[in-house]
Amino acid sequence: MTYDLSIVDFYSLLAQNFGQAFEKFIKNHLYPSKILDYLLANNHKFNQLYLQDWVSFENHYLDFDAEDFFSLMGLNHLAEDSFCLLITDDGLKDGLVFQFQLLNYDKFIAFYEDRYGMDFFQPFDYIIFIFDAQFSPQEISMLHHEGWVFWAKIDKLN
Protein backbone atom coordinates (compact mmCIF):
# COMPACT_ATOMS: atom_id res chain seq x y z
CA MET A 1 0.00 0.00 0.00
CA THR A 2 1.16 3.50 -0.73
CA TYR A 3 0.67 5.97 2.06
CA ASP A 4 1.57 9.23 0.37
CA LEU A 5 -0.75 11.39 -1.66
CA SER A 6 0.30 14.52 -3.51
CA ILE A 7 -0.98 17.78 -2.09
CA VAL A 8 -2.69 18.46 -5.45
CA ASP A 9 -4.66 15.20 -5.21
CA PHE A 10 -5.53 16.07 -1.61
CA TYR A 11 -6.99 19.43 -2.65
CA SER A 12 -9.01 17.67 -5.35
CA LEU A 13 -10.44 15.24 -2.76
CA LEU A 14 -11.38 18.15 -0.51
CA ALA A 15 -13.15 19.92 -3.37
CA GLN A 16 -15.12 16.76 -4.19
CA ASN A 17 -16.19 16.24 -0.58
CA PHE A 18 -16.54 19.76 0.79
CA GLY A 19 -16.91 22.03 -2.21
CA GLN A 20 -14.77 24.59 -3.99
CA ALA A 21 -15.07 27.27 -1.28
CA PHE A 22 -13.46 25.08 1.38
CA GLU A 23 -10.81 23.85 -1.06
CA LYS A 24 -9.94 27.44 -1.95
CA PHE A 25 -9.75 28.40 1.74
CA ILE A 26 -7.63 25.42 2.76
CA LYS A 27 -5.00 25.97 0.06
CA ASN A 28 -3.71 28.99 1.96
CA HIS A 29 -4.69 27.95 5.49
CA LEU A 30 -3.58 24.39 6.14
CA TYR A 31 -3.04 24.96 9.87
CA PRO A 32 -5.17 23.83 12.82
CA SER A 33 -5.72 27.40 14.04
CA LYS A 34 -6.95 28.58 10.61
CA ILE A 35 -9.28 25.60 10.19
CA LEU A 36 -10.61 26.26 13.69
CA ASP A 37 -11.26 29.89 12.67
CA TYR A 38 -13.15 28.55 9.63
CA LEU A 39 -15.25 26.23 11.81
CA LEU A 40 -16.05 29.08 14.20
CA ALA A 41 -16.93 31.50 11.41
CA ASN A 42 -19.31 28.91 9.96
CA ASN A 43 -20.91 27.99 13.30
CA HIS A 44 -19.60 24.41 13.37
CA LYS A 45 -19.57 22.79 16.78
CA PHE A 46 -16.35 21.21 18.00
CA ASN A 47 -14.78 19.76 21.12
CA GLN A 48 -11.41 20.77 22.49
CA LEU A 49 -8.92 19.59 25.07
CA TYR A 50 -5.67 21.07 26.32
CA LEU A 51 -3.02 18.44 27.00
CA GLN A 52 -1.81 19.28 30.50
CA ASP A 53 1.51 17.48 29.98
CA TRP A 54 2.25 19.16 26.64
CA VAL A 55 5.09 21.37 27.90
CA SER A 56 6.79 18.32 29.43
CA PHE A 57 6.41 16.56 26.08
CA GLU A 58 7.85 19.54 24.19
CA ASN A 59 10.82 19.65 26.54
CA HIS A 60 11.42 15.87 26.30
CA TYR A 61 10.60 15.19 29.96
CA LEU A 62 7.64 13.06 28.92
CA ASP A 63 7.19 10.86 25.88
CA PHE A 64 3.95 10.36 23.99
CA ASP A 65 3.94 7.56 21.43
CA ALA A 66 1.84 6.57 18.42
CA GLU A 67 -0.72 4.83 20.63
CA ASP A 68 -1.14 8.01 22.68
CA PHE A 69 -1.63 9.93 19.44
CA PHE A 70 -4.27 7.39 18.34
CA SER A 71 -6.26 7.95 21.53
CA LEU A 72 -5.75 11.72 21.82
CA MET A 73 -6.90 12.29 18.24
CA GLY A 74 -10.08 10.31 18.90
CA LEU A 75 -9.26 7.53 16.46
CA ASN A 76 -9.99 4.80 18.99
CA HIS A 77 -13.79 5.20 18.66
CA LEU A 78 -13.87 4.86 14.85
CA ALA A 79 -14.50 1.80 12.71
CA GLU A 80 -11.36 -0.02 11.57
CA ASP A 81 -12.28 0.55 7.92
CA SER A 82 -12.32 4.33 8.42
CA PHE A 83 -10.05 6.14 6.00
CA CYS A 84 -7.75 8.98 7.11
CA LEU A 85 -6.04 11.81 5.30
CA LEU A 86 -3.26 13.07 7.56
CA ILE A 87 -1.44 16.38 7.24
CA THR A 88 1.86 16.69 9.10
CA ASP A 89 4.51 19.38 9.12
CA ASP A 90 7.06 17.01 7.59
CA GLY A 91 4.66 15.86 4.90
CA LEU A 92 3.84 19.43 3.89
CA LYS A 93 7.56 20.18 3.49
CA ASP A 94 7.61 17.32 0.97
CA GLY A 95 4.34 18.36 -0.69
CA LEU A 96 2.58 15.27 0.66
CA VAL A 97 -0.48 14.30 2.62
CA PHE A 98 -0.67 10.78 4.04
CA GLN A 99 -3.53 8.33 3.60
CA PHE A 100 -4.29 5.15 5.49
CA GLN A 101 -7.13 3.04 6.83
CA LEU A 102 -7.27 2.71 10.60
CA LEU A 103 -6.81 -1.04 10.32
CA ASN A 104 -3.36 -0.25 8.83
CA TYR A 105 -2.42 2.37 11.45
CA ASP A 106 0.53 0.39 12.86
CA LYS A 107 1.92 -0.23 9.35
CA PHE A 108 1.50 3.44 8.50
CA ILE A 109 3.36 4.49 11.67
CA ALA A 110 6.25 2.14 10.79
CA PHE A 111 6.32 3.61 7.26
CA TYR A 112 6.32 7.20 8.58
CA GLU A 113 8.98 6.62 11.20
CA ASP A 114 11.19 4.88 8.65
CA ARG A 115 10.69 7.69 6.12
CA TYR A 116 11.51 10.51 8.54
CA GLY A 117 13.89 8.72 10.91
CA MET A 118 12.12 9.80 14.09
CA ASP A 119 9.19 8.89 16.31
CA PHE A 120 5.87 9.74 14.67
CA PHE A 121 4.36 11.79 17.49
CA GLN A 122 6.21 15.08 17.80
CA PRO A 123 5.13 18.46 19.25
CA PHE A 124 3.99 19.63 15.81
CA ASP A 125 0.69 20.36 14.05
CA TYR A 126 -1.41 17.42 12.83
CA ILE A 127 -4.69 17.49 10.92
CA ILE A 128 -6.71 14.37 10.12
CA PHE A 129 -9.72 14.29 7.82
CA ILE A 130 -11.62 11.09 8.63
CA PHE A 131 -13.93 9.33 6.18
CA ASP A 132 -16.04 6.20 6.44
CA ALA A 133 -15.41 3.15 4.23
CA GLN A 134 -17.56 4.67 1.46
CA PHE A 135 -15.39 7.81 1.61
CA SER A 136 -18.10 9.97 3.13
CA PRO A 137 -16.64 12.68 5.41
CA GLN A 138 -17.10 12.00 9.12
CA GLU A 139 -14.78 14.04 11.31
CA ILE A 140 -11.79 16.31 11.45
CA SER A 141 -9.30 15.95 14.27
CA MET A 142 -6.52 18.47 14.81
CA LEU A 143 -3.59 18.83 17.16
CA HIS A 144 -2.12 22.30 17.47
CA HIS A 145 1.60 22.57 18.23
CA GLU A 146 0.78 24.38 21.48
CA GLY A 147 -0.99 21.33 22.92
CA TRP A 148 -4.64 21.81 21.97
CA VAL A 149 -6.65 18.99 20.40
CA PHE A 150 -9.85 19.77 18.47
CA TRP A 151 -12.48 17.39 17.08
CA ALA A 152 -15.47 18.21 14.92
CA LYS A 153 -18.10 16.16 13.13
CA ILE A 154 -18.10 17.16 9.49
CA ASP A 155 -20.11 16.44 6.41
CA LYS A 156 -20.21 19.79 4.64
CA LEU A 157 -17.89 22.62 5.48
CA ASN A 158 -19.44 25.29 3.27
N, C-alpha and C positions, 0 to 999 in steps of 0.2 A: 504494500500500500504506500502511496505517496502522501506525505503529510503537508507539503507546501503548496500554496496556491498563490499565483501572482496577485499583486495588489489590484491590478486592472480587472482580473476576473472576480475578485472580491467586491469591487465597486459595482460590477454588473449584477452580481447576486443580490446586493443590497437594493439596487434599483428594481429588480424583479419582485422582491419581497416587500419592500417598503415604499416604493415610488421614487420618482426622480428628485423630488424636493429633498428627501432625506439623503439620497445619494450625493446630491450637490453639496449639502451642508457638511456631510461627513468627510468629503475629500479634503477639506481644509481644517477639520476639527476632530481628528482621530485621537482624542484624549478623553479620559474619564470625566474630567471637570467640564469639558465642553458638551459632551453627550448629556451629562446631568443637567446643564443649563438648558439644553434642548428639551429634555423631559419636563423640566419645571415650566418652561415657557409654553409647552403644549399640554399642561395639566395632567401629565401622566403620574400615577402613583408609583412610589418606590419605597423600598426598605433600605435602611442603612445601619452600619455597625462600625464603630471605631475599635480597632484592634489595640487593646490596652498594652500589649507587649511589643508593639511595633518598633518603638525606639530601641529596645533591647535587640530586636532582630536586625535593625539597620546597623547597629554598632557591633554586631557579631557576638553578643553575649547570650543570645538565644537563637536556636535554629528551627525554622519551619521547613518542612519537607513537602514533597509532592502530594502526600496524603493529606497534610494540613491544608494545602491549597485546594484540593478536591472538596473538602468539607467547608472551608471558609467561603468558597465561591458558590456554594449551594448546589454542587453537582451531585451530591450523594442522594438527593431526593428524586432524581430524574430517571427515566427508563434507560436501560443499557443501550438501546438502539438510537438514543438521542444523538444528534449530530452537532458538532461544535465548530465554530469559526473563531479562532483565537488570535488576537492581536497582541504582540509583545514588543517591547522596545527594540530588542535585537532583531526580530523579524522585520520590523519597519525599516531598520537600517539597511536590510538586504532586499527591501521591496517585496516582502512576503507576508502573507497571513497563513496561519496553520489551520488545517482541518483534520478532524478525527471524530470517530464515534466513541461514545463513552466506554463501550465494551473494549476498545483498544487503548484506553487511557495509559495504562502501564507501558505499552509498546511505544506510544507517542512520547512519553516522558523519556524513555531510553533513547529514542531518536533525537530528541531536542538536546538532551544533555551531552550526547555524543557530538552533535553538530557544533554546539557552542562551548564545549569543554568546561562546563560548570553546572552546579545544581540548578534545576529548573526554577525553583521558587526563590526569587531575589526581591529586594525592596524597590521594585519598579512598577510601572503601570501595566495592567492587564485588562483586556476587554474580551468578553466571550459572548458571541451571539449564539443562542441555543435554539435548535430546530428539532421537531419530532422526526420520526422515521420517514414521513412523507414530505419532509423539508418544508413544513409549515412553521413559521416563527413562533417561538414560545416565550423566551426570556432573554434578557441581557443581564450579564453579571460583570461588574467592574471592580477592580482594585486600584485605588489611587496610591501613588507612591508615598503619600503621607500617612497611610495606614487606614484609610476609609474603604469599606466594602459597600457596594450598592447593588441591589437586585431590583429588577422591574419585569413584570409580565408585559410582553409585547405581542402585538399582532400587526397593527398598523402604527407607524410613527409619523404620519402626516396629519 
